[in-house]
């Protein structure tokens, strides 16, 4: 706690407006139960102990975080299963989602836990549970369980929503699991075709969207004789996700319908729809209502909404929601805290009062500051230009046993460059070396990019030379930074020389976009030989030919020899395709340069001169010329 007080003292010193504690809005938290601090491994209250074998000891608490730790540190076994049974934990929807989410890097343990749940009489699966489980099991080592879970989901009448389908398909693509991707697509399409509920959902959505909500809409919905079940209501809400007000009206109608009670599942589905900038007031109102009704936001819903808030720059709402969840039994992880601090730091002028609120709430749960949280605090201070306070954070971090690494130093270098303190930024790199923290390519790139942004390209080159002396290899990103800096100063010859040197002597493989940009700039300066050399280098790196700017240039300004050299440079084979020749011929014709086209034709190989398409092209051109 002393370390955080030091941080807050630094904030108050740098900004008198923060001298008084920031009041946290407690309006939504009146119904929240406060829990004792959570140990990193287990909670002592309501705990049980059992022994597995002769060496392994299990500690168990019925709290969600304890169940997670128990499952993480132990392999599944009959003894573990017995202990879970005997402890009789309350495993409601929110708790199960929380446990599964915390096991998302352990697909086999998540599967064992879910199978154990299925044996319990009181367990009721849901569409959100299956969706989360499937996302966890999309792993090359657990695909057998993935397909089993998918079959169970269908057999029990649950439906894969489009969002889950797209997420899983994207994973298959990124992991190059083509056969699974195709099979999953067929499964999903067949499920949509066979699902009778789909047409009813669409009918309900059409009724809601076609008119303003009124008694007539409610009457029409009532006359449909819909059997309101959780999965059906969730699907309608998802279909209305781009119309949050109409979704809320449907939600209100459902909740007052006879024989149906809005539960945790439905409230969470509603919160996901309302968690956006155009319905933020409704979001907080329904969240308070949800809490007062005794329901909890599940951790999967929280993560999705928090990320949406951060993406939409609703940072204060993201902080408020973080505070809300930290007072629940389903606290966000340290990674969630770190991500939130990163979003705060992304602002041009980070709000340090929000940093204070996040860190205060994090420590209030009894958790000590982790390296990731220190990184987040440091990044925010650097972004706000509070370098002295950031230095104090580094000292506090060291005292807590966390050594500064390239992440911390890179943040500092970036902040100093942004503040145009270039000499101090270079000195940070020297300090890193003295401390035994070797600057990596990311740190050097940030330093060099900072100098380029300040129009200090020559100094950036000196930094590059020093970096190479330290045996740190140049990569395509760094080369692209330097290319853009040279070109912004119209130093095209320098950019060309540097790129060729980096390719030929340092063996850097530039980005395709870097090649393209420099080629266009060179042709703009009528430097055809240099541009052709880059085209040859692209070919050596197996990039596709970048023909368009050459054809346009040669047709207006190029010689027949330029055209011949261009065609030769296009292909790794002896000759390029016929279409390449035809494009050049056409471009000469379009510019009225018929003699150059004919001269080029005489230089072409026999099979091109005799090709029917070429003959037809020149026949048409001769006819047009004679007519003219």
C-alpha positions as CSV (number, residue, x, y, z in Angstrom):
1,X,0.0,0.0,0.0
2,X,2.9,2.4,0.7
3,X,4.0,2.1,-3.0
4,X,0.6,3.2,-4.1
5,X,0.5,6.1,-1.7
6,X,3.8,7.2,-3.1
7,X,2.3,7.1,-6.6
8,X,-0.7,9.1,-5.4
9,X,1.5,11.6,-3.7
10,X,3.3,12.1,-7.0
11,X,0.0,12.7,-8.7
12,X,-1.1,15.3,-6.1
13,X,2.3,17.0,-6.2
14,X,2.1,17.3,-10.0
15,X,-1.6,18.4,-10.0
16,X,-3.1,20.2,-7.0
17,X,-6.6,19.4,-8.3
18,X,-5.9,15.8,-7.2
19,X,-5.1,16.7,-3.6
20,X,-8.5,15.5,-2.4
21,X,-9.5,11.8,-2.8
22,X,-11.5,11.2,-6.0
23,X,-15.1,10.3,-4.9
24,X,-16.1,7.0,-6.5
25,X,-19.7,6.9,-7.5
26,X,-21.3,4.5,-5.2
27,X,-24.9,4.8,-6.5
28,X,-24.7,1.5,-8.4
29,X,-22.8,-0.3,-5.6
30,X,-25.2,-0.1,-2.8
31,X,-26.3,-3.7,-3.2
32,X,-22.8,-5.1,-3.7
33,X,-21.5,-7.5,-1.1
34,X,-17.9,-6.8,0.0
35,X,-15.5,-9.7,0.3
36,X,-12.3,-10.2,2.2
37,X,-9.1,-10.0,0.2
38,X,-8.4,-13.0,-2.0
39,X,-5.2,-15.0,-1.5
40,X,-3.4,-15.8,-4.8
41,X,-4.0,-19.5,-4.2
42,X,-7.0,-20.0,-2.0
43,X,-9.5,-18.4,0.4
44,X,-9.5,-19.6,4.0
45,X,-13.1,-19.0,4.8
46,X,-15.4,-21.9,4.2
47,X,-12.3,-23.9,3.2
48,X,-11.8,-27.7,3.2
49,X,-8.6,-29.7,2.9
50,X,-7.9,-33.1,1.4
51,X,-4.9,-35.1,0.4
52,X,-4.1,-36.6,-3.0
53,X,-1.5,-39.3,-2.9
54,X,1.3,-38.7,-0.4
55,X,2.6,-35.3,-1.6
56,X,-0.1,-33.2,-3.1
57,X,-2.4,-31.2,-0.8
58,X,-5.7,-29.6,-2.0
59,X,-7.2,-26.5,-0.4
60,X,-10.8,-25.8,-1.4
61,X,-13.1,-22.9,-0.9
62,X,-16.6,-22.5,-2.4
63,X,-15.6,-19.1,-3.7
64,X,-15.2,-18.9,-7.5
65,X,-11.5,-17.8,-7.3
66,X,-10.7,-20.7,-5.0
67,X,-12.3,-23.2,-7.4
68,X,-10.3,-21.8,-10.2
69,X,-7.0,-22.1,-8.3
70,X,-7.9,-25.6,-7.2
71,X,-8.5,-26.7,-10.8
72,X,-5.4,-24.9,-12.1
73,X,-2.9,-26.5,-9.7
74,X,-4.2,-30.0,-9.7
75,X,-4.8,-32.6,-12.4
76,X,-8.3,-34.0,-12.6
77,X,-8.7,-37.1,-10.5
78,X,-11.4,-39.1,-8.6
79,X,-10.1,-37.4,-5.4
80,X,-10.5,-34.0,-6.8
81,X,-14.0,-34.8,-8.1
82,X,-15.0,-36.2,-4.7
83,X,-13.8,-33.0,-3.0
84,X,-15.8,-30.9,-5.4
85,X,-18.9,-33.0,-4.7
86,X,-18.5,-32.9,-1.0
87,X,-17.9,-29.2,-0.8
88,X,-21.3,-28.5,-2.4
89,X,-20.4,-25.2,-4.0
90,X,-23.1,-22.9,-5.4
91,X,-22.5,-23.2,-9.1
92,X,-24.8,-20.7,-10.8
93,X,-24.5,-19.3,-14.3
94,X,-22.1,-16.5,-13.3
95,X,-19.9,-18.7,-11.3
96,X,-19.6,-21.3,-14.1
97,X,-18.8,-18.6,-16.7
98,X,-16.2,-17.2,-14.4
99,X,-14.5,-20.6,-13.8
100,X,-14.5,-21.4,-17.5
101,X,-13.2,-18.0,-18.5
102,X,-10.3,-18.5,-16.0
103,X,-9.6,-21.9,-17.6
104,X,-9.5,-20.6,-21.1
105,X,-5.8,-21.4,-21.5
106,X,-6.4,-24.9,-20.1
107,X,-8.9,-26.5,-22.6
108,X,-8.5,-30.1,-21.1
109,X,-9.2,-28.8,-17.6
110,X,-12.1,-26.8,-18.8
111,X,-13.5,-29.9,-20.5
112,X,-13.1,-32.0,-17.4
113,X,-14.8,-29.4,-15.3
114,X,-17.7,-29.1,-17.7
115,X,-18.2,-32.9,-17.9
116,X,-18.3,-33.0,-14.1
117,X,-20.9,-30.2,-14.2
118,X,-23.1,-32.3,-16.6
119,X,-23.3,-35.1,-13.9
120,X,-24.9,-32.7,-11.4
121,X,-28.7,-32.9,-11.4
122,X,-29.2,-29.2,-10.8
123,X,-26.9,-28.1,-13.6
124,X,-28.6,-26.3,-16.5
125,X,-26.4,-25.6,-19.6
126,X,-27.0,-22.5,-21.6
127,X,-26.1,-21.1,-25.0
128,X,-23.6,-18.6,-23.5
129,X,-21.9,-21.4,-21.6
130,X,-21.6,-23.6,-24.7
131,X,-20.3,-20.6,-26.8
132,X,-17.6,-20.0,-24.2
133,X,-16.7,-23.6,-24.0
134,X,-16.4,-24.0,-27.7
135,X,-14.1,-20.9,-27.9
136,X,-11.9,-22.5,-25.3
137,X,-11.8,-25.9,-27.0
138,X,-10.8,-24.5,-30.4
139,X,-7.3,-25.8,-30.0
140,X,-5.3,-28.3,-32.1
141,X,-4.9,-30.4,-28.9
142,X,-8.5,-30.5,-28.0
143,X,-10.4,-30.7,-31.3
144,X,-12.0,-34.1,-30.4
145,X,-13.6,-32.5,-27.3
146,X,-14.7,-29.5,-29.5
147,X,-16.7,-31.7,-31.8
148,X,-18.2,-33.6,-28.9
149,X,-19.3,-30.3,-27.3
150,X,-20.7,-29.1,-30.5
151,X,-22.8,-32.2,-31.0
152,X,-24.0,-32.0,-27.4
153,X,-25.0,-28.4,-27.9
154,X,-27.1,-29.2,-30.9
155,X,-28.7,-32.3,-29.3
156,X,-29.8,-30.1,-26.3
157,X,-31.4,-27.6,-28.6
158,X,-28.9,-24.7,-28.3
159,X,-27.8,-22.6,-31.2
160,X,-24.5,-21.1,-32.3
161,X,-24.9,-17.4,-32.8
162,X,-23.2,-15.6,-35.6
163,X,-20.6,-13.9,-33.4
164,X,-19.4,-17.2,-32.0
165,X,-19.4,-18.7,-35.5
166,X,-17.2,-15.9,-36.8
167,X,-14.8,-16.0,-33.8
168,X,-14.3,-19.8,-34.1
169,X,-13.9,-19.6,-37.9
170,X,-11.3,-16.9,-37.6
171,X,-9.3,-19.1,-35.2
172,X,-9.5,-22.0,-37.7
173,X,-8.2,-19.7,-40.4
174,X,-5.3,-18.3,-38.3
175,X,-4.3,-21.8,-37.2
176,X,-4.5,-23.1,-40.8
177,X,-7.0,-25.8,-39.8
178,X,-8.7,-25.8,-43.2
179,X,-10.6,-29.2,-42.8
180,X,-12.0,-28.2,-39.4
181,X,-13.0,-24.7,-40.8
182,X,-14.9,-26.3,-43.7
183,X,-16.6,-28.9,-41.4
184,X,-17.6,-26.2,-38.9
185,X,-19.1,-24.1,-41.7
186,X,-21.2,-27.0,-43.0
187,X,-22.3,-27.8,-39.4
188,X,-23.3,-24.1,-38.8
189,X,-25.2,-23.8,-42.1
190,X,-27.0,-27.1,-41.5
191,X,-27.9,-26.0,-37.9
192,X,-29.4,-22.8,-39.3
193,X,-31.4,-24.6,-41.9
194,X,-32.8,-27.2,-39.4
195,X,-33.5,-24.8,-36.6
196,X,-37.2,-24.1,-36.7
197,X,-36.8,-21.3,-34.2
198,X,-34.8,-19.2,-36.7
199,X,-37.9,-18.1,-38.7
200,X,-39.8,-17.2,-35.6
201,X,-36.9,-15.1,-34.4
202,X,-36.7,-13.3,-37.7
203,X,-40.5,-12.7,-37.6
204,X,-40.3,-11.2,-34.1
205,X,-37.4,-9.0,-35.1
206,X,-39.2,-7.7,-38.2
207,X,-42.3,-6.8,-36.2
208,X,-40.2,-4.8,-33.7
209,X,-38.1,-3.0,-36.4
210,X,-41.0,-2.1,-38.7
211,X,-42.9,0.1,-36.2
212,X,-42.5,2.3,-33.2
213,X,-43.1,0.3,-30.0
214,X,-46.7,0.6,-28.9
215,X,-49.6,-1.5,-27.7
216,X,-50.2,-2.8,-31.2
217,X,-46.7,-4.2,-31.4
218,X,-47.1,-5.9,-28.0
219,X,-50.5,-7.3,-29.1
220,X,-49.0,-8.6,-32.4
221,X,-46.2,-10.3,-30.5
222,X,-48.7,-11.7,-28.0
223,X,-50.9,-13.2,-30.7
224,X,-47.9,-15.1,-32.1
225,X,-48.2,-17.5,-29.2
226,X,-44.4,-17.5,-28.7
227,X,-43.1,-19.9,-26.0
228,X,-40.6,-17.7,-24.2
229,X,-37.4,-19.5,-23.4
230,X,-34.0,-18.1,-22.5
231,X,-32.3,-19.2,-25.7
232,X,-35.1,-17.6,-27.8
233,X,-35.0,-14.3,-25.9
234,X,-31.2,-14.2,-26.1
235,X,-31.3,-14.7,-29.9
236,X,-33.8,-11.9,-30.4
237,X,-31.7,-9.6,-28.3
238,X,-28.6,-10.4,-30.4
239,X,-30.5,-9.8,-33.6
240,X,-31.5,-6.3,-32.2
241,X,-27.9,-5.5,-31.1
242,X,-27.7,-2.6,-33.5
243,X,-31.0,-1.2,-32.2
244,X,-30.4,-1.0,-28.4
245,X,-33.5,1.0,-27.6
246,X,-35.8,-1.4,-29.4
247,X,-33.9,-4.3,-27.8
248,X,-34.7,-2.8,-24.4
249,X,-38.3,-2.4,-25.2
250,X,-38.5,-6.1,-26.2
251,X,-36.7,-6.9,-22.9
252,X,-39.3,-5.0,-20.9
253,X,-42.1,-6.7,-22.7
254,X,-40.5,-10.1,-22.0
255,X,-39.9,-9.4,-18.3
256,X,-43.6,-8.5,-17.8
257,X,-44.9,-11.5,-19.8
258,X,-46.9,-13.9,-17.8
259,X,-45.0,-17.1,-16.8
260,X,-41.6,-15.7,-17.6
261,X,-39.1,-14.3,-15.2
262,X,-36.0,-12.4,-16.5
263,X,-33.0,-14.2,-15.0
264,X,-29.2,-13.7,-15.0
265,X,-28.8,-15.0,-18.5
266,X,-31.3,-12.5,-20.0
267,X,-29.9,-9.6,-18.0
268,X,-26.4,-10.3,-19.2
269,X,-27.6,-10.6,-22.8
270,X,-29.4,-7.2,-22.4
271,X,-26.2,-5.6,-21.0
272,X,-24.2,-6.7,-24.0
273,X,-26.6,-5.0,-26.3
274,X,-26.7,-1.7,-24.2
275,X,-22.9,-1.5,-23.7
276,X,-22.3,1.1,-26.4
277,X,-22.0,4.9,-26.7
278,X,-25.5,5.5,-28.0
279,X,-27.2,3.7,-25.1
280,X,-24.9,4.4,-22.2
281,X,-27.5,5.9,-19.9
282,X,-29.8,2.9,-20.4
283,X,-26.8,0.6,-19.7
284,X,-26.2,2.0,-16.3
285,X,-29.8,2.1,-15.4
286,X,-30.4,-1.5,-16.3
287,X,-27.2,-2.5,-14.5
288,X,-28.5,-1.0,-11.3
289,X,-31.8,-2.7,-11.9
290,X,-30.0,-6.0,-12.5
291,X,-28.0,-5.7,-9.3
292,X,-31.1,-4.8,-7.2
293,X,-32.8,-7.9,-8.6
294,X,-30.0,-10.0,-7.2
295,X,-28.3,-10.8,-10.4
296,X,-24.6,-10.5,-11.3
297,X,-22.8,-9.6,-14.5
298,X,-20.8,-12.6,-15.6
299,X,-17.1,-12.1,-16.4
300,X,-17.4,-12.9,-20.1
301,X,-20.0,-10.2,-20.5
302,X,-17.8,-7.8,-18.5
303,X,-14.8,-8.4,-20.7
304,X,-16.8,-7.9,-23.9
305,X,-18.5,-4.7,-22.7
306,X,-15.2,-3.3,-21.2
307,X,-13.4,-3.8,-24.5
308,X,-16.2,-2.1,-26.3
309,X,-16.1,0.8,-24.0
310,X,-12.3,1.1,-24.4
311,X,-12.6,0.8,-28.2
312,X,-15.3,3.5,-28.2
313,X,-13.2,5.8,-26.0
314,X,-15.7,5.5,-23.2
315,X,-12.8,5.2,-20.8
316,X,-14.5,6.7,-17.7
317,X,-17.4,4.3,-18.2
318,X,-14.8,1.4,-18.5
319,X,-13.2,2.5,-15.2
320,X,-16.6,2.8,-13.5
321,X,-17.5,-0.7,-14.7
322,X,-14.2,-2.1,-13.5
323,X,-14.9,-0.7,-10.0
324,X,-18.3,-2.2,-10.1
325,X,-17.0,-5.7,-11.0
326,X,-14.1,-5.5,-8.5
327,X,-16.8,-5.3,-5.8
328,X,-18.5,-8.5,-7.1
329,X,-17.5,-12.1,-6.5
330,X,-16.3,-12.3,-10.1
331,X,-13.3,-9.9,-10.1
332,X,-11.5,-9.0,-13.3
333,X,-8.0,-10.4,-13.7
334,X,-4.7,-8.5,-13.4
335,X,-4.6,-8.6,-17.3
336,X,-7.9,-6.8,-17.4
337,X,-6.5,-4.2,-15.1
338,X,-3.4,-3.8,-17.2
339,X,-5.4,-3.5,-20.4
340,X,-7.6,-0.8,-18.9
341,X,-4.5,1.2,-17.8
342,X,-3.1,0.8,-21.3
343,X,-6.4,2.3,-22.7
344,X,-6.1,5.2,-20.3
345,X,-2.5,5.8,-21.4
346,X,-3.5,5.8,-25.1
347,X,-5.1,9.3,-24.7
348,X,-3.1,12.3,-25.8
349,X,-3.4,13.6,-22.2
350,X,-4.1,10.6,-19.9
351,X,-6.5,11.3,-17.1
352,X,-4.4,10.4,-14.0
353,X,-7.5,10.5,-11.7
354,X,-8.8,7.5,-13.6
355,X,-5.4,5.8,-13.1
356,X,-5.8,6.4,-9.4
357,X,-9.3,5.0,-9.3
358,X,-8.2,1.8,-11.1
359,X,-5.1,1.2,-9.0
360,X,-7.0,2.0,-5.7
361,X,-9.7,-0.5,-6.5
362,X,-7.1,-3.1,-7.5
363,X,-5.2,-2.8,-4.2
364,X,-8.4,-2.6,-2.1
365,X,-9.0,-6.3,-2.9
366,X,-5.8,-7.1,-1.1
367,X,-3.8,-7.8,-4.2
368,X,-0.2,-6.5,-4.4
369,X,0.8,-4.6,-7.5
370,X,2.1,-6.8,-10.2
371,X,4.6,-6.0,-12.9
372,X,1.8,-5.5,-15.4
373,X,0.1,-2.9,-13.2
374,X,3.4,-1.1,-12.6
375,X,3.8,-1.0,-16.4
376,X,0.4,0.5,-16.8
377,X,0.9,3.2,-14.1
378,X,4.3,4.1,-15.7
379,X,2.9,4.3,-19.2
380,X,0.1,6.7,-18.0
381,X,2.6,9.0,-16.2
382,X,4.9,9.0,-19.2
383,X,1.9,9.8,-21.5
384,X,1.0,12.7,-19.2
385,X,4.6,14.0,-19.3
386,X,5.2,13.3,-15.6
387,X,8.7,12.0,-15.9
388,X,9.8,12.6,-12.3
389,X,6.8,10.7,-11.1
390,X,7.4,7.9,-13.6
391,X,11.0,7.6,-12.3
392,X,9.6,7.2,-8.8
393,X,7.4,4.4,-10.1
394,X,10.5,2.6,-11.4
395,X,12.1,2.9,-8.0
396,X,8.9,1.5,-6.3
397,X,8.8,-1.3,-8.8
398,X,12.4,-2.2,-8.0
399,X,11.7,-2.2,-4.3
400,X,8.8,-4.6,-5.0
401,X,11.1,-7.0,-6.6
402,X,10.3,-6.2,-10.3
403,X,13.3,-5.2,-12.4
404,X,12.6,-2.7,-15.2
405,X,12.7,-4.3,-18.6
406,X,12.5,-3.3,-22.2
407,X,8.8,-2.5,-21.9
408,X,9.4,0.1,-19.2
409,X,12.4,1.6,-20.9
410,X,10.7,1.7,-24.3
411,X,7.8,3.6,-22.7
412,X,10.2,6.1,-21.3
413,X,12.0,6.5,-24.6
414,X,8.7,7.0,-26.4
415,X,7.5,9.7,-23.9
416,X,10.8,11.6,-24.0
417,X,10.8,11.6,-27.8
418,X,7.2,12.8,-27.8
419,X,8.3,15.6,-25.5
420,X,11.2,16.4,-27.9
421,X,13.7,15.4,-25.2
422,X,15.8,13.5,-27.7
423,X,19.1,13.7,-25.9
424,X,17.5,12.3,-22.7
425,X,15.9,9.6,-24.8
426,X,19.3,8.6,-26.2
427,X,20.7,8.6,-22.6
428,X,18.0,6.2,-21.5
429,X,19.4,3.6,-24.0
430,X,22.9,4.1,-22.5
431,X,21.4,3.6,-19.0
432,X,19.7,0.4,-20.1
433,X,23.1,-1.0,-21.2
434,X,24.7,0.0,-17.9
435,X,21.9,-1.8,-16.0
436,X,22.4,-5.0,-18.1
437,X,19.0,-4.6,-19.9
438,X,20.0,-4.9,-23.6
439,X,17.9,-2.6,-25.8
440,X,15.9,-4.7,-28.3
441,X,14.8,-3.9,-31.8
442,X,11.5,-2.4,-30.4
443,X,13.4,0.1,-28.2
444,X,15.7,1.1,-31.0
445,X,12.8,1.5,-33.4
446,X,11.0,3.8,-30.9
447,X,14.1,5.9,-30.5
448,X,14.8,6.2,-34.2
449,X,11.2,6.9,-35.0
450,X,11.2,9.7,-32.4
451,X,14.1,11.3,-34.1
452,X,12.5,10.9,-37.5
453,X,9.2,12.5,-36.2
454,X,11.3,15.5,-35.0
455,X,12.9,15.8,-38.5
456,X,16.3,14.7,-37.1
457,X,16.9,12.1,-39.8
458,X,20.7,12.4,-39.7
459,X,20.7,11.8,-35.9
460,X,18.3,8.8,-36.5
461,X,20.9,7.3,-38.9
462,X,23.5,7.7,-36.2
463,X,21.3,5.8,-33.8
464,X,20.9,3.2,-36.5
465,X,24.6,2.9,-36.8
466,X,25.0,2.5,-33.1
467,X,22.3,-0.1,-33.0
468,X,24.0,-2.2,-35.7
469,X,27.3,-1.9,-33.8
470,X,25.5,-3.5,-30.9
471,X,24.6,-6.5,-33.1
472,X,20.9,-5.7,-33.1
473,X,19.5,-6.6,-36.5
474,X,17.5,-4.2,-38.6
475,X,14.0,-5.4,-39.5
476,X,11.4,-4.4,-42.1
477,X,9.5,-2.2,-39.6
478,X,12.5,-0.1,-38.8
479,X,13.5,0.2,-42.4
480,X,10.0,1.4,-43.3
481,X,10.2,4.1,-40.6
482,X,13.5,5.4,-42.1
483,X,12.1,5.2,-45.7
484,X,9.1,7.4,-44.7
485,X,11.4,9.8,-42.9
486,X,13.6,10.3,-46.0
487,X,10.7,10.6,-48.3
488,X,9.0,13.2,-46.1
489,X,12.1,15.3,-46.6
490,X,12.1,14.5,-50.3
491,X,15.5,12.8,-50.0
492,X,14.6,10.1,-52.5
493,X,18.2,9.3,-53.5
494,X,19.1,8.8,-49.8
495,X,16.1,6.5,-49.3
496,X,17.0,4.5,-52.3
497,X,20.6,4.1,-51.3
498,X,19.7,3.1,-47.8
499,X,17.2,0.5,-48.9
500,X,19.6,-1.1,-51.4
501,X,22.4,-1.2,-48.8
502,X,20.1,-2.8,-46.2
503,X,19.0,-5.4,-48.7
504,X,22.3,-6.3,-50.2
505,X,24.6,-6.0,-47.2
506,X,22.4,-6.5,-44.1
507,X,20.0,-8.9,-45.8
508,X,16.8,-7.1,-44.6
509,X,13.6,-8.2,-46.4
510,X,11.6,-4.9,-46.8
511,X,7.8,-4.8,-46.7
512,X,6.2,-5.0,-50.1
513,X,4.5,-1.7,-49.3
514,X,8.0,-0.1,-48.7
515,X,9.1,-1.2,-52.2
516,X,6.0,0.0,-53.8
517,X,6.1,3.5,-52.2
518,X,9.7,4.1,-53.1
519,X,9.2,2.8,-56.7
520,X,6.4,5.3,-57.2
521,X,8.5,8.1,-55.7
522,X,11.4,7.2,-58.0
523,X,9.3,7.1,-61.1
524,X,7.8,10.5,-60.1
525,X,11.4,11.8,-60.3
526,X,12.0,10.0,-63.6
527,X,14.5,7.7,-62.1
528,X,13.6,4.6,-64.1
529,X,16.9,2.7,-63.6
530,X,16.7,2.9,-59.9
531,X,13.0,1.9,-59.9
532,X,13.7,-1.1,-62.2
533,X,16.4,-2.2,-59.8
534,X,13.9,-2.2,-56.9
535,X,11.5,-4.2,-59.1
536,X,14.3,-6.8,-59.5
537,X,14.9,-6.8,-55.8
538,X,11.1,-7.4,-55.2
539,X,11.3,-10.4,-57.6
540,X,14.3,-11.8,-55.6
541,X,12.1,-11.6,-52.4
542,X,9.2,-13.4,-54.2
543,X,6.9,-10.4,-54.1
544,X,4.4,-10.2,-57.0
545,X,5.4,-7.8,-59.8
546,X,4.4,-4.2,-59.3
547,X,3.7,-3.3,-62.9
548,X,1.1,-0.6,-63.0
549,X,3.3,2.5,-62.3
550,X,6.0,1.3,-64.7
551,X,3.5,0.8,-67.6
552,X,2.0,4.3,-67.0
553,X,5.5,5.9,-66.8
554,X,7.0,4.1,-69.8
555,X,4.0,4.9,-72.1
556,X,4.6,8.6,-71.5
557,X,8.3,9.1,-70.9
558,X,10.1,5.8,-71.4
559,X,12.2,4.5,-74.2
560,X,11.9,1.2,-76.1
561,X,14.9,0.0,-74.1
562,X,13.1,1.0,-70.8
563,X,10.1,-1.1,-71.9
564,X,12.3,-4.1,-72.8
565,X,14.2,-3.9,-69.4
566,X,10.9,-3.6,-67.6
567,X,9.5,-6.7,-69.3
568,X,12.6,-8.6,-68.6
569,X,12.5,-7.6,-64.9
570,X,8.8,-8.7,-64.5
571,X,9.3,-12.5,-64.4
572,X,11.5,-15.1,-62.9
573,X,11.1,-17.1,-66.1
574,X,12.9,-16.2,-69.4
575,X,9.9,-14.2,-70.6
576,X,6.9,-12.7,-68.9
577,X,3.3,-13.5,-69.9
578,X,1.8,-12.4,-73.2
579,X,-0.6,-10.2,-71.3
580,X,2.3,-8.2,-69.9
581,X,3.5,-7.4,-73.5
582,X,0.0,-6.6,-74.6
583,X,-0.4,-4.1,-71.7
584,X,2.8,-2.3,-72.7
585,X,1.8,-2.2,-76.4
586,X,-1.7,-0.8,-75.5
587,X,-0.2,1.9,-73.3
588,X,2.1,3.1,-76.2
589,X,-0.9,3.1,-78.5
590,X,-3.0,5.1,-76.0
591,X,-0.3,7.7,-75.9
592,X,-0.1,7.8,-79.7
593,X,3.4,6.3,-79.7
594,X,2.9,3.8,-82.5
595,X,6.5,3.8,-83.7
596,X,7.8,2.9,-80.2
597,X,5.3,0.1,-80.0
598,X,6.5,-1.3,-83.4
599,X,10.2,-1.0,-82.4
600,X,9.4,-2.9,-79.2
601,X,7.6,-5.6,-81.1
602,X,10.8,-6.2,-83.2
603,X,12.7,-6.8,-80.0
604,X,10.2,-9.3,-78.7
605,X,10.7,-13.1,-78.9
606,X,9.2,-15.0,-81.8
607,X,6.3,-16.4,-79.9
608,X,5.1,-13.0,-78.9
609,X,5.4,-11.5,-82.4
610,X,3.4,-14.4,-83.8
611,X,0.8,-14.5,-81.0
612,X,-2.8,-14.0,-82.4
613,X,-3.7,-11.4,-79.7
614,X,-0.6,-9.3,-80.5
615,X,-1.3,-9.6,-84.3
616,X,-4.9,-8.5,-83.8
617,X,-3.8,-5.6,-81.6
618,X,-1.3,-4.3,-84.2
619,X,-3.8,-4.9,-87.0
620,X,-6.4,-2.7,-85.3
621,X,-3.7,-0.1,-84.6
622,X,-2.6,0.0,-88.3
623,X,-6.2,0.3,-89.5
624,X,-6.8,3.1,-87.1
625,X,-3.6,4.9,-88.1
626,X,-4.4,4.6,-91.8
627,X,-7.9,5.9,-91.3
628,X,-6.6,8.8,-89.3
